[in-house]
Amino acid sequence: MVIKNVSLETVCGVTSKMPDNPYCEVAFAGKSNVGKSSLINALMNRKSLARTSSQPGKTQTINFYNINDEMYLVDLPGYGYAKASEAQKEKWGEMVERYLHSSKQLKAVFLLVDIRHDPSANDKNMYEWMMYQGFSPIIIATKQDKIKRSQLAKQLKAIKEGLGAKPGTQILPFSAETKQGREEIWELIETIIKDDSAEGDS
């Protein structure tokens, strides 16, 4: 994907109406501080369009980034933030559920998990919840640069097993530092969108 122009087009809070977008959407979910904003910035070739923060729980909205007037990257708020109240977590869940069910253009959901650790209970719950909502999340294992190359296969296997990922689930390692994995993620997104438009034409 050659990025010609990018804009943060819509920001939806808890009470906002979800946009009826004209182009395909792919959404990114992940625990607070897993590197979601860094991944989205890397995909968009921008340093700081998606706000990164060392303070977890920063993204409390659903952010729609318009790419080339062709598609949207959708940044879902980070989950599992310990300091969020139960009421906040519930509102977050309702907002994300509303988006998943109301979007006519959502083609895929990516779930980000830190490659250094086994998936947390929150990660596992999120994976199961996404499956229950009718999506088969594609896993992105972030912070690849933080482990040795010799550990890669072992960590990817631990993530798949820890999530209870269904057979055939795709898992892509990624590093925001080195941009390793960026091309593979874009290739997958482009395939998903092409397949969808081919289905629409048939």
C-alpha positions in Angstrom: 0.0 0.0 0.0 1.4 3.4 -1.1 0.2 5.9 1.5 -0.7 9.1 -0.3 -2.9 10.8 2.2 -4.1 10.0 5.7 -6.5 11.8 8.0 -8.2 11.2 11.3 -11.7 11.5 9.9 -14.0 10.5 12.8 -13.7 10.1 16.5 -16.5 8.3 18.3 -17.1 8.4 22.0 -19.5 6.4 24.1 -22.6 8.3 23.0 -21.5 9.0 19.4 -23.4 7.7 16.4 -21.1 5.4 14.4 -20.2 6.7 10.9 -21.7 5.0 7.8 -18.4 4.9 6.0 -18.1 4.4 2.2 -15.0 2.3 2.3 -13.8 -1.0 3.8 -12.6 -0.9 7.4 -10.1 -3.0 9.4 -10.1 -2.6 13.1 -7.3 -3.0 15.7 -7.9 -4.2 19.3 -5.4 -4.7 22.0 -4.7 -4.3 25.7 -3.6 -0.9 26.9 0.1 -0.3 26.2 0.5 -3.2 23.8 1.7 -0.8 21.0 -1.5 -0.3 19.1 -1.0 3.4 18.3 2.6 2.7 17.4 1.5 -0.1 15.0 -1.1 2.2 13.4 1.4 5.0 13.0 3.9 2.6 11.4 1.2 1.3 9.0 0.3 4.9 8.0 4.0 6.0 7.7 3.2 8.8 10.3 5.2 9.5 13.4 2.4 10.6 15.7 -1.0 10.7 14.1 -2.3 8.0 16.4 -1.3 9.4 19.8 1.1 7.1 21.6 1.4 7.4 25.4 3.4 5.7 28.1 0.2 6.2 30.1 -2.0 3.2 29.5 -5.7 3.6 28.8 -5.2 6.8 26.7 -7.4 5.8 23.8 -11.0 6.1 25.1 -12.6 6.6 21.7 -13.0 4.7 18.4 -10.8 6.5 15.9 -11.3 6.2 12.1 -8.3 6.9 9.9 -9.0 7.5 6.2 -6.3 6.0 4.1 -6.0 7.4 0.5 -9.9 7.7 0.3 -9.8 3.9 -0.2 -10.2 2.4 3.2 -10.2 3.0 7.0 -7.9 1.8 9.8 -10.0 1.7 13.0 -8.3 2.1 16.3 -10.4 0.6 19.1 -9.8 1.7 22.7 -7.3 -0.3 24.7 -8.8 -2.8 27.1 -7.7 -4.3 30.4 -6.6 -1.0 31.9 -6.4 -1.8 35.6 -7.4 1.7 36.8 -10.5 1.9 34.7 -13.7 1.6 36.8 -16.1 -1.3 36.1 -18.6 1.3 34.7 -16.0 2.6 32.3 -15.1 -1.0 31.2 -18.8 -1.7 30.7 -19.3 1.4 28.6 -16.2 0.5 26.6 -17.5 -3.0 25.9 -20.9 -1.6 24.8 -19.3 0.9 22.5 -17.0 -1.6 20.8 -19.9 -4.1 20.5 -22.1 -1.4 19.0 -19.4 -0.7 16.4 -18.8 -4.4 15.6 -22.5 -4.9 15.0 -23.4 -1.7 13.3 -20.4 -1.4 10.8 -21.4 -2.5 7.3 -17.8 -2.1 6.1 -15.8 -3.9 8.8 -13.8 -6.7 7.0 -11.3 -7.9 9.6 -10.3 -7.4 13.3 -6.7 -7.6 14.3 -5.9 -8.5 17.9 -2.5 -7.3 19.3 -0.7 -9.3 21.9 2.8 -8.6 23.4 5.1 -11.3 22.0 7.2 -11.4 25.2 4.5 -12.8 27.4 1.9 -15.5 27.4 -1.5 -13.9 26.6 -3.2 -12.5 29.7 -6.7 -13.4 30.9 -7.9 -10.1 29.3 -6.3 -11.1 25.9 -8.0 -14.5 26.0 -11.4 -13.0 27.0 -11.0 -10.5 24.1 -10.2 -13.2 21.6 -13.2 -15.3 22.8 -15.5 -12.3 22.8 -14.5 -11.4 19.2 -15.1 -14.9 18.1 -18.5 -14.8 19.9 -19.3 -11.6 18.0 -18.7 -13.5 14.7 -15.2 -12.4 13.9 -12.0 -14.5 13.6 -9.3 -12.2 14.9 -6.0 -12.1 13.1 -3.2 -12.0 15.8 -0.4 -9.4 15.7 2.4 -10.2 18.1 3.9 -6.8 18.9 7.4 -5.8 20.2 9.2 -8.5 18.1 12.5 -6.5 18.5 12.4 -7.2 22.3 13.0 -11.0 21.9 15.8 -13.0 20.3 15.2 -14.5 16.9 15.7 -18.0 18.3 12.7 -17.4 20.6 10.3 -16.3 17.9 8.6 -19.7 17.0 8.3 -20.6 20.7 6.6 -17.3 21.6 4.2 -17.4 18.6 3.2 -21.0 19.6 2.7 -19.9 23.2 0.4 -17.0 22.1 -1.7 -19.3 19.8 -2.0 -21.9 22.6 -2.6 -19.3 25.3 -5.5 -17.7 23.3 -6.9 -21.0 22.4 -6.7 -19.8 18.8 -8.7 -21.8 16.3 -6.7 -23.9 13.7 -5.6 -21.8 10.8 -5.5 -18.5 12.7 -3.0 -16.1 11.2 -0.4 -14.7 13.6 2.0 -12.0 12.4 5.1 -10.8 14.4 5.6 -7.0 14.3 8.1 -4.4 15.6 7.3 -0.7 15.7 11.0 0.0 16.2 12.3 -1.8 13.1 9.0 -1.8 11.1 9.5 -5.6 10.7 6.2 -7.2 9.8 4.7 -3.9 8.3 4.7 -5.2 4.7 3.2 -8.5 5.7 0.4 -6.8 7.6 -0.4 -4.5 4.6 -0.3 -7.5 2.2 -2.9 -9.2 4.3 -5.1 -6.1 4.6 -4.9 -5.6 0.8 -5.8 -9.3 0.2 -8.8 -9.0 2.6 -10.1 -5.8 0.8 -9.5 -7.3 -2.7 -11.3 -10.5 -1.8 -14.2 -8.5 -0.5 -14.5 -6.3 -3.6 -14.2 -9.4 -5.8 -17.1 -11.0 -3.8 -19.1 -7.8 -4.2 -18.6 -7.8 -7.9 -19.6 -11.4 -8.4 
